[in-house]
Amino acid sequence: MSPLNKRVTIKDVAKEAGVAKSTVSRTFNAGESVSPVTKEKVLRIATQLGYSPNPLAQALSVSSTKTVAIVIPNMESIHISQVTRGVINTLSKHGYSVITVDTSENFGMQTSVHKPLANQLVDGIINCYASANDEIKQLSLMKPVVCIGDKPDGYEADYVGIDYEQGYHRLCHYLKEKNKNNICLINGQRDRYAVGRSEDFQRIARSLGLSMVDEWVLYANWTPYSGYQAMQELLCREEKKPDVVVCASDMVALGALKAINNAGYRVPEDIAICGMDDSMISKYTIPSLTTLKFSPYRLGKKAAEVMLERLKNKDLVRTEHVMSVDVEKRNSVSRDEDHLEQWKGENDE
């Protein structure tokens, strides 16, 4: 190898500057103590020699990569994309990069998250995928974890979520007020977390005198198409139709709404429908979608802020942050609520 092509190393800079290699290393590591005169000399010689530090070596030397991973069930979900955007926008302001691990839940081909994350140099993990609980539990022994949506089960992690109990109560009160007494629930992909949420919703609905039979609890796969299929199945049944269909996400509700319209039913006169995350599409469906109102973007933002605090001090007491939920009343439940809000284009930042 000719001298022109030779890679300049930390040893070359140290020799030329007349200092130890550790001094050169400290010069390029933020927060390390080096005298101003020595630092200026090392930087000048490094520039002359064309030396640039190896980012990987720097990360290993200070046990920090300035990178955080976010584990998500699927990228197609508007809800998840907004959570992810909140995480990325917040962490990037503090010099962090974000890698996304998509488990492909929508396609029935869930992938392991342990292998890519165990081999990745990341400082922490933000977990939006409760079904990966066992794998995240193992990873939490090595890296700090912040969970979004579902609480950590059997391991230590910070938690950021929404008050579903409050949201279910408020939604059921509103449905009762509008005489929508017979309820069908279309939840997300069937796992123990979704089943638990369904049981909570049934309990609250029944406590308010609303009717919700077990046969009217269906499961979809978080996509409009799966919502469409679930609604088609319900409409094909010979039994009495529900007064209202509550969907676990606005994307599922979008598919259910199309199935209702295709079958010749009117919304909300024949069957009312509502969603659960006030996504940017919910204002523009026909009719506009009643939904539980909270901010996925702010969930991601808060999770990122919690992660930043955790990375500064790993000995902090574990925290829980639960955000309030309300009902955004539009005209898919009652025409009395007919209105159109102006969308700012940033979805409630």
N, C-alpha and C positions, 0 to 999 in steps of 0.2 A: 504493500500500500504506500503510495507516495505521500510525502508530508502534506501536500495540499488536500488530500482526501482523508487524512488522519483525523479521527474524532478527538476534539479537545476534551480532556477530563478534568475533574476537580483536582487531581494530583498535579497536572500541568499548571493550573492557576496558582495553586499553593506554592509550587516551586518558584515560579516567576515572581510572586509577590513576597516570597521569603516568610511565609506563615504556614501554620499547620493546616492539614486538610479540614480538621474540625472547625477552624476559624472561617474557612471559605464556606463550609456548610452552614454555619450560624449566620453568615452574612446574607444568605439567600432564604433563610427561614424567618418569617415574620415573628417578632416578639423575642428573638434571641438577642443576647447582650454582646454587642461588638462596638468598640470605640469608633467614633465618627471618622477619625483619620484612617484607621485600618479599613473600615467599611468602604470609604471613598477609594482607597488604593485598590482593594480587591475588585470592586466593581469596574474600575477603570481598566485594570489588566484583563479582567474577564471579557470586557467589550473588545479590547484590542485582539485578544486571542480567538474571539468568536465563540466563547463558551456560553452555553445556556443550560441551566439545571434540568435534570430529568424529573418531570412531574411525578412519575411513579415512585422514584427514589425519595423525593421530598415527602410524598404522602406516607410512605413507609416509615420515614425517619421521625415524623411528627404524629404518627398514628391518626392522620386526618386526610381525607381525600376531597373534602368540600363537595361531596356527592351524597345525595339521599335517594333511596329507591321508594317508589310508590307501587303497591301491589293492587291491581284492579281486576274485577271480574270480566269486564269487556270494555272496549274503547267506543263501541257504537252508542252506548247509553249517553244521552244528553246530560243526565244527572252526574254520571261519572266523569264526563269530559269537563263539566264545570268544577267539580271537586278538584280534578287534576290541575285545571287552570289556576285555581286559587292557590294550590300548593306551589306550582312552578313560579307564578308571579311573585309570591312572597319570598320564597327561598332565593330566587335569582337576585333580588335586591340586596341580599347579604352575601353574594358571591358564590352561591351553591348551584351546582348542576343537579338535574333530576333525571333518573332513568326510570322508565315505566315497564313493569312486568305485567303483561296482559295474559290472564289465565285461560282466555278463550272459552269462558263459561257458556256463551250463547250457542256454541256449535257442538256441545256435548263432548268436547275433547279437552277437558280441563288438563292443564299442564302443571307439573311440579314447580313450585316456587323456590324450593329449598336449594336445588342444584344451581340455578343461575345466581341466587343471592349469596349462597355460601362461598361461591367462587368470585363474587364481585367485591371490589374494594369500595364499600359504601360506609358512611358514618352512621346511618340510621335507616329505619324502615317505617314508612307510613302504610298501614294495612287497611284496605277498603274491602277485603274479601274474607268474610267470616268463615267460609268453607275451607280455607287454608289454615285453619286454627292450629292443627297439629304441627304443621311445618313451621309456622310463625313461632310457635312455642319453642321449638328448638333454636331458631334463629335469635330469639329474644335473650338467650343465654350469652350471645356474642355481641349483639347490637341493641341500642335502644329502639323501642317500638312505640308508635302512636297509632291507636286504632280509631277508625272512623266508622260510625254507623252501629256496629255491634261491639259490646264490651269484650275485653280480653277474657278468655275462658281458660283458667288454669295456669296463667303466667303473668308476670309483671309487665304492665304497659300503661302509658297514659291513654286517656279516652276522650274523644270528641264526638258528640252525637246530638240527636234532636229528641225532644220530649214526645215520643210517640203516644204515650199514655194521655198526655194533655191533648194532642192532636186528634186522637181517636174519640175522646170525650166531646170535643168541640164539634167534630164532624157529625157524630151521631146525634148530638143535640140539634144541630141544624137540619139534618134529615128528618128528625121527628117533627120539628117545627113546620116542615114543608110536607108533612103527611107521607113521607117515603118510608113506610114501616116494614116492608119486606126487602131484605138486603141480600145481595150476592156479592161475594168478595173474590176477585181474581188477584191472587198474590204472585210473587215472582217464582223463580225456580224452586222446586220443592226440596228443602233441606231442613234440618232441625231448627234453624233460625227462622225461616219463613213459616214453619209450622207453629213455632212459638208466637210469632207476630199474629198469625191468624187466630190463635186461641185467645190472645189478648183482645183482639178486635171483637170476636164473638162475645167474650165475657162482658165487655163494655156495652155493646149493642143490646144484649139481653138485659143488662142491669137497668137500661132505660126503657124497657118494654118493647123494644124492636124485635122483629122476628128474623132469625138467621139460622136456618137449618144447616146441618153438616154437609148436605148434598150441594149446597150453594157456596161452598168454599172450593174454588178451582185454583190451579197453579199453571202459570205460564213461564216463559223463559226471558222475561224482561224486554222483549222486542215487540214492535207493532204486529208482526205476523203471528206471534204466539198469542197475543191478546185477541187478534182476529179469530184464530182457531178456537180459543177457549170460549169466546162469545158465540161462535157458530154452534159449538157443542151445547151450550146452554139453551140457545134458541130452538134447537132441534128436539129438545125434550117436550114431552106432551103435557107435563105438569104446568101449573100456573107460573107465569113469568114474574120475576121480582119487580118491585117498584123502582129499584135503583141498583146499579152495578158499581161497586167501589173497586178501583184498580190500584195496585200497589205502586204504580208509576204512571206518569203521563204518557210515556211511550206505549205502554200496554193499553192504556185507555184509548189512544189514537187508533189502534187496531180494532178494539172492541167497538168503538164508535162507527167505524166503517162497516163492520159486520151488521150492526143494528140498522144502519141506513140501507144496506144492500138487501136486508130481509124485509124492507118496507115499513119498518117501525119508525115512529117519530121520537126525537129526543128534544125535550124531556117529557112530552105529553104521554107517550106509551111506556118508555123506559128512560129513567134518568141515569146519568153516568158522572162519575168524578174520578180524579186522579190523586196523586200524592206528592208531587214535588215542585209544582208551579214552574215547570220548565218554560223556556222561551216560546215553545210552540203552543202552549195552553191558551194563550190569549187569542190565537188566530185560527183555531178549529171552528167548525160550524156545527152546532153552536159553540161558543167559547166555553172552555172547560173549567168547571168548579174543581178546586184542588186544595190539598193541604199546602199552606204557604210557608216555606222556609227557604234558606239560601244555600244551595250546594256549594256555590263559590266561597261563601263565608265559612262553611265547614272546612273546606280545604285550606283556606287562609289561616283559620284558627289552629288547625292541626300542624301547619308549618311553623306557626309561632311557638306552639308547645314544643315541637321538635328542636327549634333553635335554643330554647331555654334548657331543654334536656341536654343538648350537646355542650352547652356552657358549663352545666353542673349536673353530672350524672347521679349525684347523691340527693337530688331534690326529692321530696315526697311525691309519690305518684298522684296525678291530678285527673279529675273528671270535669268536663265542660259540657253542659247540656243546654241546647238552644231552644227557645220557645217556638211553638208552632201555632198557627191560626188557620182559619178557613178563608180561602179566597173565593168569594161567592160570585159565580158567573152564571150564565143561563143554560148550562147543561143539566141543572137540577130544577131551576125555576126561572121562567121567563121574567119574573119580577126583578131579577137581578141583572137584566140586560144592560150591559155597558161595555165599552172597549177602552182599555187603558193604553196609554202611549208607551211603547217599548223604547227604552233608551239605547238598546243595543248592547248593553254590558251585563244584562241579567243580574240586577241587584247588587252590584259591587258596592 
